[in-house]
Amino acid sequence: MLEKLVKLLREYVLVFSGICIIIGLFFLLIGVFWYWARDILNNSFLKFAISFGEWNAYILIFGLLVLGIGLYYVYSFLKKRKFVLDEIKTDKRSEILKKRREIESAVKHLPSKYQRMLEEKEEELNIK
């Protein structure tokens, strides 16, 4: 059961990261409006923030945490993806063999599409 959940999260890491970023920004805005703009603004979003009362401190912290988590996973995914794609572009067997461990480690944390790309490249270069 846990393996299926991890596989699902790996396949759709950008979608879940985007959702985390949106939720984090929403809660962050609620907290920011409550603490720094409640005297200036008088609109429906602020009224929504006021309805949380003193819980806005926790909402602000929660928003920062969720936003940070979402940004970390987007950054991590894009960094690993760029590394794998740059390494797979090469037609030199020796270069892939030098960094094989690093490539396999990065591919393990990416969607299955990148695993298939690596397998095709290894097959093309006769790497076992």
C-alpha positions in Angstrom: 0.0 0.0 0.0 2.8 2.4 0.9 4.7 1.5 -2.2 1.7 2.4 -4.4 1.4 5.7 -2.6 5.1 6.5 -3.1 4.9 5.5 -6.8 1.8 7.8 -7.3 3.6 10.7 -5.6 6.7 10.2 -7.8 4.6 10.0 -11.0 2.8 13.3 -10.2 5.4 15.2 -8.2 4.9 18.4 -10.1 1.1 18.3 -9.7 1.3 17.7 -6.0 4.1 20.3 -5.6 2.0 22.9 -7.5 -1.0 22.1 -5.2 1.3 22.6 -2.2 2.5 25.9 -3.6 -1.0 27.2 -4.2 -2.3 26.1 -0.8 0.8 27.6 0.9 0.4 30.9 -0.9 -3.3 31.0 0.0 -2.6 30.5 3.7 0.4 32.8 3.6 -1.7 35.6 2.2 -4.4 35.0 4.8 -1.8 35.4 7.6 -0.1 38.4 6.0 -3.4 40.2 5.4 -4.3 39.5 9.0 -1.2 40.9 10.6 -0.1 43.7 8.2 -3.0 44.8 6.2 -6.1 44.5 8.3 -6.3 48.2 9.0 -5.8 49.2 5.3 -7.9 46.7 3.4 -11.6 46.1 3.8 -12.6 43.4 1.3 -14.1 39.9 1.3 -10.7 38.2 1.4 -9.8 40.1 4.6 -13.2 39.3 6.1 -12.4 35.7 5.4 -9.0 36.0 7.2 -10.7 37.8 10.1 -13.0 34.8 10.6 -10.0 32.7 11.7 -9.3 35.2 14.5 -6.1 34.5 16.5 -5.5 31.2 14.6 -4.0 33.3 11.8 -0.6 33.0 13.4 -0.7 29.2 13.0 -2.1 29.7 9.5 0.8 32.0 8.6 3.3 29.4 9.8 1.4 26.6 8.1 1.4 28.6 4.8 5.1 29.1 5.0 5.8 25.5 5.7 3.6 24.2 2.9 4.9 26.8 0.4 8.5 25.8 1.4 7.8 22.1 0.9 6.2 22.7 -2.5 9.1 24.9 -3.7 11.6 22.3 -2.4 10.0 19.5 -4.3 9.7 21.5 -7.5 13.4 22.5 -7.3 14.5 19.0 -6.5 12.5 17.5 -9.3 13.7 20.0 -11.9 17.4 19.7 -10.8 17.3 15.9 -11.0 15.4 16.0 -14.3 17.9 18.3 -15.8 20.8 16.2 -14.6 19.4 13.0 -16.0 18.4 14.5 -19.4 21.9 16.1 -19.7 23.6 12.8 -19.0 21.3 10.7 -21.2 22.0 13.1 -24.2 25.6 11.8 -24.5 26.5 9.1 -26.9 29.6 8.1 -25.0 29.4 4.9 -23.1 32.2 5.8 -20.8 30.5 9.0 -19.6 27.4 7.1 -18.6 29.4 4.4 -16.9 31.3 7.0 -14.8 28.1 8.6 -13.5 25.9 5.5 -13.6 25.4 5.4 -9.8 24.4 9.1 -9.7 22.1 8.8 -12.7 20.4 5.7 -11.2 20.0 7.4 -7.9 18.4 10.5 -9.5 16.1 8.3 -11.8 14.9 6.5 -8.7 13.2 9.7 -7.5 11.8 10.7 -10.9 8.7 9.4 -12.7 8.9 6.1 -14.5 9.3 7.8 -17.9 12.9 8.7 -17.0 13.6 5.1 -15.9 12.5 3.9 -19.3 14.7 6.6 -21.0 17.7 5.4 -19.0 17.0 1.7 -19.9 16.7 2.6 -23.6 20.0 4.5 -23.5 21.7 1.6 -21.6 20.3 -0.8 -24.2 21.5 1.5 -27.1 25.0 1.6 -25.6 25.1 -2.1 -24.6 25.4 -1.4 -20.9 24.3 -4.2 -18.6 
